[in-house]
Amino acid sequence: MAIPEKIVVMGVSGAGKSTFGRVLAARLGAAWIEGDELHPPSNIAAMSQGRALTDARRAPWLARIGQEMERALENSGTVVVACSALKRRYRDQLRTQGPVYFIELDLDQARATARLHARAGHFMPESLVQSQFATLEPLQKDEWGCRLSATESVENSVFQLTERFGAL
């Protein structure tokens, strides 16, 4: 399998999307986009106050991620993005400009809550973990991508994935 042009590392808060994505992007020599940095201030304020985002609030953010992916591809053959992409329709929106390979990082709610509790300086409170799990629609068999354990070593998981891509 060739290296996909667009890769989205998805999952609930605390799954390790940013850590995994940065390591993967570095390994592939790909452009890196941190989806959290593309949220408008109103979204960050809502989440900071413990209010889950509605689909209407997510739509412009997802559109911006799609635009940034296209922009990054102008300068790089591959782009890796960290984005929750919890629902199928969110992933469908990210696919409107072409195929996207999704890597779903899987972990249980207790571990996600513990990770958010230990994380300092991020806007996402642990009180929203339950809503993230309630919203999550795991990758379907007809979606291009894979599901990886978020409890395994990042370096080992990235190595195995890049080996699958034939990128070693």
Contacts in CASP RR format, 6 or more apart in sequence:
PFRMAT RR
TARGET T0000
AUTHOR 0000-0000-0000
METHOD contacts of the structure
MODEL  1
MAIPEKIVVMGVSGAGKSTFGRVLAARLGAAWIEGDELHPPSNIAAMSQG
RALTDARRAPWLARIGQEMERALENSGTVVVACSALKRRYRDQLRTQGPV
YFIELDLDQARATARLHARAGHFMPESLVQSQFATLEPLQKDEWGCRLSA
TESVENSVFQLTERFGAL
1 164 0 8 1.000
1 165 0 8 1.000
1 166 0 8 1.000
2 165 0 8 1.000
2 166 0 8 1.000
3 28 0 8 1.000
3 78 0 8 1.000
3 165 0 8 1.000
3 166 0 8 1.000
3 167 0 8 1.000
4 78 0 8 1.000
4 99 0 8 1.000
4 100 0 8 1.000
4 101 0 8 1.000
4 144 0 8 1.000
4 165 0 8 1.000
5 73 0 8 1.000
5 77 0 8 1.000
5 78 0 8 1.000
5 79 0 8 1.000
5 99 0 8 1.000
6 69 0 8 1.000
6 73 0 8 1.000
6 78 0 8 1.000
6 79 0 8 1.000
6 81 0 8 1.000
6 94 0 8 1.000
6 98 0 8 1.000
6 99 0 8 1.000
6 100 0 8 1.000
6 101 0 8 1.000
7 24 0 8 1.000
7 30 0 8 1.000
7 78 0 8 1.000
7 79 0 8 1.000
7 80 0 8 1.000
7 81 0 8 1.000
7 100 0 8 1.000
7 101 0 8 1.000
7 102 0 8 1.000
7 103 0 8 1.000
8 80 0 8 1.000
8 81 0 8 1.000
8 82 0 8 1.000
8 83 0 8 1.000
8 85 0 8 1.000
8 91 0 8 1.000
8 94 0 8 1.000
8 100 0 8 1.000
8 101 0 8 1.000
8 102 0 8 1.000
8 103 0 8 1.000
9 16 0 8 1.000
9 17 0 8 1.000
9 20 0 8 1.000
9 21 0 8 1.000
9 24 0 8 1.000
9 80 0 8 1.000
9 81 0 8 1.000
9 82 0 8 1.000
9 83 0 8 1.000
9 103 0 8 1.000
9 105 0 8 1.000
10 17 0 8 1.000
10 83 0 8 1.000
10 84 0 8 1.000
10 85 0 8 1.000
10 86 0 8 1.000
10 91 0 8 1.000
10 102 0 8 1.000
10 103 0 8 1.000
10 104 0 8 1.000
10 105 0 8 1.000
10 139 0 8 1.000
11 17 0 8 1.000
11 84 0 8 1.000
11 85 0 8 1.000
11 86 0 8 1.000
11 104 0 8 1.000
11 105 0 8 1.000
11 106 0 8 1.000
11 132 0 8 1.000
11 136 0 8 1.000
12 84 0 8 1.000
12 86 0 8 1.000
12 107 0 8 1.000
12 112 0 8 1.000
12 129 0 8 1.000
12 132 0 8 1.000
12 133 0 8 1.000
12 136 0 8 1.000
13 84 0 8 1.000
13 112 0 8 1.000
13 116 0 8 1.000
13 124 0 8 1.000
13 128 0 8 1.000
13 129 0 8 1.000
13 132 0 8 1.000
14 107 0 8 1.000
14 112 0 8 1.000
14 115 0 8 1.000
14 116 0 8 1.000
14 119 0 8 1.000
14 124 0 8 1.000
14 129 0 8 1.000
14 150 0 8 1.000
15 105 0 8 1.000
15 106 0 8 1.000
15 107 0 8 1.000
15 112 0 8 1.000
15 150 0 8 1.000
16 105 0 8 1.000
16 115 0 8 1.000
16 150 0 8 1.000
16 154 0 8 1.000
17 82 0 8 1.000
17 83 0 8 1.000
17 84 0 8 1.000
17 105 0 8 1.000
18 34 0 8 1.000
18 36 0 8 1.000
18 82 0 8 1.000
19 154 0 8 1.000
20 82 0 8 1.000
20 103 0 8 1.000
20 105 0 8 1.000
20 150 0 8 1.000
20 154 0 8 1.000
20 157 0 8 1.000
20 158 0 8 1.000
21 32 0 8 1.000
21 80 0 8 1.000
21 82 0 8 1.000
22 32 0 8 1.000
23 154 0 8 1.000
23 155 0 8 1.000
23 158 0 8 1.000
24 30 0 8 1.000
24 80 0 8 1.000
24 103 0 8 1.000
24 158 0 8 1.000
24 161 0 8 1.000
24 162 0 8 1.000
25 31 0 8 1.000
25 32 0 8 1.000
25 79 0 8 1.000
25 80 0 8 1.000
26 32 0 8 1.000
27 158 0 8 1.000
27 159 0 8 1.000
27 162 0 8 1.000
27 167 0 8 1.000
28 78 0 8 1.000
28 80 0 8 1.000
28 162 0 8 1.000
28 165 0 8 1.000
28 167 0 8 1.000
29 76 0 8 1.000
29 78 0 8 1.000
30 76 0 8 1.000
30 77 0 8 1.000
30 78 0 8 1.000
30 79 0 8 1.000
30 80 0 8 1.000
31 72 0 8 1.000
31 73 0 8 1.000
31 75 0 8 1.000
31 76 0 8 1.000
31 77 0 8 1.000
31 78 0 8 1.000
31 79 0 8 1.000
31 80 0 8 1.000
32 79 0 8 1.000
32 80 0 8 1.000
32 81 0 8 1.000
33 65 0 8 1.000
33 68 0 8 1.000
33 69 0 8 1.000
33 72 0 8 1.000
33 79 0 8 1.000
33 80 0 8 1.000
33 81 0 8 1.000
33 82 0 8 1.000
34 82 0 8 1.000
35 61 0 8 1.000
35 65 0 8 1.000
35 81 0 8 1.000
35 82 0 8 1.000
35 83 0 8 1.000
36 82 0 8 1.000
36 122 0 8 1.000
36 123 0 8 1.000
38 61 0 8 1.000
38 64 0 8 1.000
38 65 0 8 1.000
38 68 0 8 1.000
39 47 0 8 1.000
39 61 0 8 1.000
40 60 0 8 1.000
40 61 0 8 1.000
42 57 0 8 1.000
43 53 0 8 1.000
43 57 0 8 1.000
43 58 0 8 1.000
43 61 0 8 1.000
44 123 0 8 1.000
46 52 0 8 1.000
46 53 0 8 1.000
46 57 0 8 1.000
47 53 0 8 1.000
47 123 0 8 1.000
47 124 0 8 1.000
47 125 0 8 1.000
47 128 0 8 1.000
48 123 0 8 1.000
48 125 0 8 1.000
50 125 0 8 1.000
50 127 0 8 1.000
50 128 0 8 1.000
52 128 0 8 1.000
52 131 0 8 1.000
52 132 0 8 1.000
52 135 0 8 1.000
53 61 0 8 1.000
55 87 0 8 1.000
55 89 0 8 1.000
58 90 0 8 1.000
59 93 0 8 1.000
62 83 0 8 1.000
62 90 0 8 1.000
62 93 0 8 1.000
62 94 0 8 1.000
63 93 0 8 1.000
65 81 0 8 1.000
65 83 0 8 1.000
65 94 0 8 1.000
66 94 0 8 1.000
66 96 0 8 1.000
66 97 0 8 1.000
68 81 0 8 1.000
69 79 0 8 1.000
69 81 0 8 1.000
69 94 0 8 1.000
69 97 0 8 1.000
69 100 0 8 1.000
70 97 0 8 1.000
72 79 0 8 1.000
73 79 0 8 1.000
83 94 0 8 1.000
84 90 0 8 1.000
84 132 0 8 1.000
85 91 0 8 1.000
85 94 0 8 1.000
85 102 0 8 1.000
86 132 0 8 1.000
86 135 0 8 1.000
86 136 0 8 1.000
86 137 0 8 1.000
87 135 0 8 1.000
87 136 0 8 1.000
87 137 0 8 1.000
88 137 0 8 1.000
88 140 0 8 1.000
88 143 0 8 1.000
91 100 0 8 1.000
91 102 0 8 1.000
91 139 0 8 1.000
91 143 0 8 1.000
94 100 0 8 1.000
99 144 0 8 1.000
100 144 0 8 1.000
101 144 0 8 1.000
101 145 0 8 1.000
102 139 0 8 1.000
102 143 0 8 1.000
102 144 0 8 1.000
102 145 0 8 1.000
102 146 0 8 1.000
103 145 0 8 1.000
103 146 0 8 1.000
103 147 0 8 1.000
103 148 0 8 1.000
103 161 0 8 1.000
104 138 0 8 1.000
104 139 0 8 1.000
104 145 0 8 1.000
104 146 0 8 1.000
104 147 0 8 1.000
104 148 0 8 1.000
105 148 0 8 1.000
105 149 0 8 1.000
105 150 0 8 1.000
106 138 0 8 1.000
106 147 0 8 1.000
106 148 0 8 1.000
106 149 0 8 1.000
106 150 0 8 1.000
107 149 0 8 1.000
107 150 0 8 1.000
107 151 0 8 1.000
109 129 0 8 1.000
109 130 0 8 1.000
109 133 0 8 1.000
111 150 0 8 1.000
111 151 0 8 1.000
112 129 0 8 1.000
112 132 0 8 1.000
112 133 0 8 1.000
113 126 0 8 1.000
113 129 0 8 1.000
116 122 0 8 1.000
116 124 0 8 1.000
116 125 0 8 1.000
116 126 0 8 1.000
116 129 0 8 1.000
117 126 0 8 1.000
138 147 0 8 1.000
139 145 0 8 1.000
139 146 0 8 1.000
139 147 0 8 1.000
146 161 0 8 1.000
146 164 0 8 1.000
148 157 0 8 1.000
148 161 0 8 1.000
149 157 0 8 1.000
159 168 0 8 1.000
162 168 0 8 1.000
END
